[in-house]
Amino acid sequence: MNEEHAEFDPCTLLDEVLALSHEAGRRILEIYERADHGVTEKADRSPLTEADMASHRTLVAGLRRLTPDIPILSEESADIPWAVRRTWKRYWLIDPLDGTKEFIKRNGEFTVNVALVEDGVPVLGVVHVPVQALTYYACRGKGAFRQRDAAPPEPIHVRRLGEGPVVVAGSRSHRGDSLDRFLERLGEHEFIGMGSALKLCLVAEGRADVYPRLGPTSEWDTAAAQAVVEQAGGRVTDLELNPLRYNTKESLLNPHFLVFGDAAKDWKALLDEEAKRG
């Protein structure tokens, strides 16, 4: 560990980041409970709601107060040049409302994601589920936890594979042929469809064994939940089983990836060549 990291403990920021995530969740719910969500389109034609921006403003203002010297990369302000970003050793990576489509569908499966990234590694992560008053969180070396409302936090951990069918988490809206072939090779399984970063959290808390993501995602979709998964004893890797890393290139897109709890299983063997090519 270098001297800079020895002097900085991300866990000292956790309580304030939790409070800030809950505040952003309240801003989202104020809009969620209205009939009109104020939906517009981004340049890539994906939906943008008034709630995305309300959460974004809450998080950015709060993080700037908390750590004025740490830069912030948000899905809603992602046009920061690579020439600037590549100099960052530590930064906040946030998705103010992960699961905008789920928000619009009113199924409750959307989250507020806040991660602190150091040298490409998420070392603190908060995934808050406003509709359920549920929060998953972790920081480096302290384990991973789940907390509902004001109840005491519960430690969570990935599970080892048992005798029954493998439980697979996956997207409700992005399935695709590569995932179907993965499931065929896997054999007997149970599939849980879920929106947003909640799929990674299902693996972290031992409700699912694996989440194969064989389609496009962005770095803000995964960083916070990756911190939770890793501190819960699991792994988030590319298809060559290398850990996902952040801010290593100009593009903010992730490679296709796997999330799993039991590293003794050869998950890579379930991938076909087309999936590996991405």
C-alpha positions as CSV (number, residue, x, y, z in Angstrom):
1,M,0.0,0.0,0.0
2,N,1.4,3.4,-0.9
3,E,1.7,6.3,1.5
4,E,-1.3,8.1,-0.1
5,H,-3.6,5.1,0.5
6,A,-2.3,4.6,4.0
7,E,-3.4,8.1,4.9
8,F,-6.8,7.8,3.4
9,D,-9.5,5.5,4.8
10,P,-12.6,5.5,2.5
11,C,-14.7,3.9,5.3
12,T,-14.6,7.3,7.2
13,L,-16.8,8.7,4.5
14,L,-19.4,5.8,4.5
15,D,-21.9,7.2,7.0
16,E,-22.2,10.5,5.1
17,V,-22.4,8.8,1.7
18,L,-25.2,6.6,3.0
19,A,-27.1,9.6,4.3
20,L,-26.6,11.4,0.9
21,S,-27.8,8.3,-1.0
22,H,-30.9,8.2,1.1
23,E,-31.5,11.9,0.5
24,A,-31.2,11.4,-3.3
25,G,-33.7,8.5,-2.9
26,R,-36.2,10.8,-1.2
27,R,-35.9,13.2,-4.1
28,I,-36.5,10.4,-6.5
29,L,-39.6,9.2,-4.6
30,E,-41.1,12.6,-4.6
31,I,-41.2,12.5,-8.4
32,Y,-42.0,8.7,-8.6
33,E,-45.2,9.3,-6.7
34,R,-46.4,11.9,-9.2
35,A,-48.4,11.0,-12.3
36,D,-45.9,12.8,-14.6
37,H,-42.3,11.8,-14.3
38,G,-41.1,14.5,-16.7
39,V,-39.5,12.1,-19.2
40,T,-37.3,13.4,-22.0
41,E,-34.7,11.7,-24.2
42,K,-30.9,11.9,-24.1
43,A,-28.9,12.2,-27.2
44,D,-28.7,8.4,-27.5
45,R,-32.5,8.2,-27.2
46,S,-32.4,6.6,-23.8
47,P,-34.9,8.0,-21.3
48,L,-34.0,10.8,-18.9
49,T,-36.4,11.8,-16.1
50,E,-36.7,14.7,-13.8
51,A,-35.8,12.2,-11.1
52,D,-32.4,11.4,-12.7
53,M,-31.5,15.1,-12.5
54,A,-32.9,15.7,-9.0
55,S,-30.8,12.8,-7.7
56,H,-27.8,13.9,-9.7
57,R,-27.9,17.4,-8.3
58,T,-28.3,16.1,-4.7
59,L,-25.4,13.7,-5.0
60,V,-23.0,16.1,-6.7
61,A,-23.7,18.9,-4.3
62,G,-23.3,16.7,-1.3
63,L,-20.1,15.0,-2.5
64,R,-18.6,18.4,-3.3
65,R,-19.3,19.5,0.3
66,L,-17.9,16.2,1.7
67,T,-14.8,15.9,-0.4
68,P,-14.2,19.1,-2.4
69,D,-10.9,17.8,-3.8
70,I,-12.2,14.5,-5.2
71,P,-13.6,14.8,-8.8
72,I,-17.0,13.4,-9.6
73,L,-18.1,11.4,-12.7
74,S,-21.9,11.0,-13.0
75,E,-23.9,9.4,-15.8
76,E,-25.6,12.8,-16.1
77,S,-22.3,14.7,-16.5
78,A,-20.1,12.2,-18.2
79,D,-18.6,14.5,-20.9
80,I,-15.3,14.9,-19.1
81,P,-12.4,14.6,-21.6
82,W,-10.2,11.5,-21.2
83,A,-7.2,13.8,-21.0
84,V,-8.6,15.1,-17.7
85,R,-10.0,11.8,-16.4
86,R,-6.8,9.9,-17.0
87,T,-5.0,12.0,-14.4
88,W,-7.5,10.9,-11.6
89,K,-6.2,8.5,-9.0
90,R,-9.3,8.8,-6.9
91,Y,-12.8,9.9,-7.9
92,W,-16.5,9.4,-7.3
93,L,-18.4,7.4,-9.9
94,I,-22.2,7.7,-9.6
95,D,-25.4,6.7,-11.3
96,P,-28.1,8.9,-9.8
97,L,-30.9,6.7,-11.0
98,D,-29.9,3.3,-12.3
99,G,-32.9,1.6,-13.9
100,T,-34.6,4.6,-15.5
101,K,-36.8,2.2,-17.5
102,E,-37.8,0.4,-14.4
103,F,-38.6,3.8,-12.8
104,I,-40.9,4.6,-15.8
105,K,-42.5,1.2,-15.6
106,R,-43.1,1.8,-11.9
107,N,-41.8,-1.7,-10.9
108,G,-39.6,-0.3,-8.1
109,E,-36.4,-2.0,-9.4
110,F,-34.2,1.1,-9.6
111,T,-31.3,2.2,-7.5
112,V,-29.0,5.1,-6.5
113,N,-25.4,4.0,-7.0
114,V,-22.4,5.8,-5.5
115,A,-18.8,4.4,-5.7
116,L,-15.4,5.7,-4.7
117,V,-12.8,4.5,-7.1
118,E,-9.1,4.4,-6.3
119,D,-6.6,3.4,-9.0
120,G,-9.3,1.8,-11.0
121,V,-10.7,-0.2,-8.0
122,P,-14.1,0.5,-6.3
123,V,-13.2,0.7,-2.6
124,L,-16.5,2.0,-1.3
125,G,-19.9,1.3,-2.7
126,V,-23.5,2.2,-1.8
127,V,-26.5,0.8,-3.7
128,H,-29.8,2.3,-2.4
129,V,-33.2,1.0,-3.4
130,P,-35.6,3.9,-2.6
131,V,-38.9,2.1,-3.0
132,Q,-37.8,-0.7,-0.6
133,A,-36.0,1.6,1.8
134,L,-33.2,-0.9,1.3
135,T,-29.5,-0.2,1.1
136,Y,-26.5,-2.4,0.2
137,Y,-23.1,-1.0,1.1
138,A,-19.4,-1.9,1.6
139,C,-16.0,-0.4,2.0
140,R,-12.5,-1.8,1.6
141,G,-11.6,-4.3,4.3
142,K,-14.9,-4.0,6.3
143,G,-17.2,-6.4,4.7
144,A,-20.6,-5.9,2.9
145,F,-23.9,-5.1,4.5
146,R,-27.7,-4.9,3.8
147,Q,-29.9,-2.5,5.8
148,R,-33.6,-1.9,5.6
149,D,-35.0,1.3,6.9
150,A,-33.7,1.9,10.4
151,A,-33.2,-1.8,11.2
152,P,-29.6,-2.8,12.2
153,P,-27.4,-3.6,9.2
154,E,-26.9,-7.3,8.4
155,P,-23.6,-8.7,7.1
156,I,-24.0,-10.4,3.7
157,H,-21.9,-12.9,1.9
158,V,-22.0,-14.8,-1.4
159,R,-22.8,-18.5,-1.2
160,R,-21.1,-21.6,-2.5
161,L,-22.9,-23.8,-5.0
162,G,-25.0,-26.5,-3.5
163,E,-26.9,-29.6,-4.7
164,G,-29.8,-27.8,-6.3
165,P,-30.2,-25.8,-9.5
166,V,-27.9,-22.8,-10.1
167,V,-29.7,-19.5,-9.5
168,V,-29.0,-17.0,-12.3
169,A,-29.7,-13.3,-12.1
170,G,-30.4,-11.5,-15.3
171,S,-31.9,-8.5,-16.9
172,R,-35.6,-8.2,-17.5
173,S,-35.1,-6.3,-20.8
174,H,-31.6,-7.3,-22.1
175,R,-31.6,-11.1,-22.6
176,G,-30.1,-12.0,-26.0
177,D,-28.9,-15.1,-27.7
178,S,-25.5,-15.3,-25.9
179,L,-27.3,-15.5,-22.5
180,D,-29.6,-18.2,-23.8
181,R,-26.7,-20.3,-24.9
182,F,-25.0,-19.7,-21.6
183,L,-28.1,-21.0,-19.8
184,E,-28.3,-24.0,-22.1
185,R,-24.8,-25.0,-21.3
186,L,-25.4,-24.5,-17.6
187,G,-28.2,-26.9,-17.5
188,E,-30.8,-27.0,-14.7
189,H,-31.2,-23.5,-13.3
190,E,-33.5,-21.0,-11.8
191,F,-33.6,-17.5,-13.5
192,I,-34.4,-14.3,-11.5
193,G,-35.2,-11.3,-13.7
194,M,-34.3,-8.0,-12.1
195,G,-33.5,-4.4,-13.0
196,S,-30.5,-2.2,-12.3
197,A,-27.6,-3.0,-10.0
198,L,-29.9,-5.2,-7.9
199,K,-28.7,-8.1,-10.0
200,L,-25.2,-7.8,-8.6
201,C,-26.6,-7.4,-5.1
202,L,-28.5,-10.7,-5.5
203,V,-25.2,-12.4,-5.9
204,A,-23.6,-10.5,-3.0
205,E,-26.3,-11.5,-0.6
206,G,-26.4,-15.2,-1.7
207,R,-29.8,-15.2,-3.4
208,A,-28.2,-15.8,-6.8
209,D,-25.1,-17.7,-7.8
210,V,-24.1,-15.9,-11.0
211,Y,-25.0,-12.9,-13.1
212,P,-23.7,-13.1,-16.7
213,R,-23.9,-9.8,-18.4
214,L,-23.3,-10.4,-22.1
215,G,-24.4,-7.0,-23.4
216,P,-23.5,-3.3,-23.0
217,T,-23.2,-1.5,-19.7
218,S,-21.4,1.6,-18.5
219,E,-19.0,2.0,-15.7
220,W,-21.4,3.8,-13.4
221,D,-23.8,0.9,-13.7
222,T,-21.5,-1.5,-11.9
223,A,-18.8,0.2,-9.7
224,A,-20.8,0.6,-6.5
225,A,-22.3,-2.9,-6.6
226,Q,-18.9,-4.4,-7.5
227,A,-17.5,-3.0,-4.2
228,V,-20.4,-4.8,-2.4
229,V,-19.9,-8.1,-4.3
230,E,-16.2,-8.1,-3.7
231,Q,-16.5,-7.3,0.0
232,A,-19.1,-10.0,0.2
233,G,-16.5,-12.5,-1.1
234,G,-17.6,-12.6,-4.7
235,R,-16.0,-11.6,-8.0
236,V,-16.9,-9.2,-10.9
237,T,-14.8,-10.1,-13.9
238,D,-14.5,-9.7,-17.6
239,L,-14.9,-12.9,-19.7
240,E,-11.2,-13.7,-19.2
241,L,-11.9,-13.6,-15.4
242,N,-9.9,-10.4,-14.8
243,P,-11.5,-8.1,-12.3
244,L,-13.4,-5.2,-13.8
245,R,-11.4,-2.0,-13.6
246,Y,-12.5,1.7,-14.0
247,N,-11.3,4.8,-15.8
248,T,-8.6,2.9,-17.7
249,K,-9.5,4.1,-21.2
250,E,-11.4,6.8,-23.1
251,S,-14.6,4.8,-23.4
252,L,-16.8,4.5,-20.4
253,L,-18.3,1.2,-21.5
254,N,-17.7,-2.0,-19.6
255,P,-16.6,-5.2,-21.3
256,H,-19.1,-8.1,-21.0
257,F,-18.7,-9.5,-17.6
258,L,-19.5,-12.2,-15.0
259,V,-20.6,-11.8,-11.4
260,F,-20.3,-14.9,-9.3
261,G,-19.9,-16.1,-5.7
262,D,-18.3,-19.5,-6.0
263,A,-14.9,-19.2,-7.8
264,A,-14.4,-23.0,-7.8
265,K,-16.9,-23.3,-10.6
266,D,-15.5,-22.9,-14.2
267,W,-18.0,-20.2,-15.3
268,K,-15.8,-19.3,-18.3
269,A,-16.4,-22.8,-19.8
270,L,-20.1,-21.9,-20.2
271,L,-19.3,-19.1,-22.6
272,D,-19.3,-19.6,-26.3
273,E,-16.9,-17.9,-28.7
274,E,-19.4,-15.3,-29.8
275,A,-20.0,-14.2,-26.2
276,K,-16.2,-14.0,-25.6
277,R,-15.8,-11.8,-28.7
278,G,-18.5,-9.4,-27.3
